[in-house]
């Protein structure tokens, strides 16, 4: 009877370790905060520059159209 008890204890220990080990391996530390590699900053600057160019184009165009000089 003592042999069955020790076999039962070993079986329970194996089951506990088998369940606990994968669960403990699944716990990972939190990922570091995402850092900018500069591409989003560059894209933002490009959008601002394109907007400035568009505004300047529409501001200069009426002045050029009303100019007394005929270029073409």
C-alpha positions in Angstrom: 0.0 0.0 0.0 2.9 2.4 0.7 4.2 1.8 -2.8 0.9 3.0 -4.3 0.9 6.0 -2.1 4.4 7.0 -3.3 3.4 6.4 -6.9 0.4 8.6 -6.4 2.5 11.3 -4.9 4.9 11.2 -7.8 2.1 11.3 -10.3 0.6 14.3 -8.6 4.0 16.0 -8.5 4.5 15.3 -12.2 1.1 16.7 -13.0 1.7 19.8 -10.9 5.1 20.4 -12.5 3.7 19.7 -16.0 1.0 22.3 -15.5 3.0 24.9 -13.7 6.1 24.9 -15.9 4.4 25.9 -19.2 2.4 28.5 -17.3 5.5 30.1 -15.8 7.2 30.1 -19.2 4.3 32.0 -20.7 4.7 34.9 -18.3 6.9 37.4 -20.1 8.1 40.8 -19.0 6.2 43.8 -20.6 7.5 45.0 -23.9 9.4 48.2 -23.9 7.6 51.3 -25.0 7.7 51.8 -28.7 10.4 54.3 -29.7 10.2 56.5 -32.8 12.8 55.7 -35.5 12.3 59.1 -37.0 10.2 58.1 -40.0 7.0 59.5 -38.5 8.8 62.8 -37.6 10.2 63.0 -41.2 6.7 62.3 -42.6 5.2 65.0 -40.5 7.8 67.5 -41.6 7.2 66.6 -45.2 3.5 67.1 -44.9 4.0 70.5 -43.3 6.4 71.5 -46.1 4.0 70.4 -48.8 1.2 72.4 -47.1 3.4 75.5 -47.0 4.3 75.0 -50.7 0.6 74.6 -51.6 -0.3 77.8 -49.6 2.5 79.8 -51.2 1.5 78.6 -54.6 -2.1 79.8 -54.2 -0.9 83.1 -52.6 1.6 83.8 -55.4 -0.6 82.7 -58.3 -3.1 85.6 -58.1 -0.3 88.1 -57.8 1.3 86.6 -60.9 -2.0 86.5 -62.8 -2.6 90.2 -62.1 0.9 91.3 -63.1 1.1 93.8 -66.0 3.9 91.7 -67.5 3.0 89.0 -69.9 5.4 86.1 -69.7 3.7 83.9 -72.2 
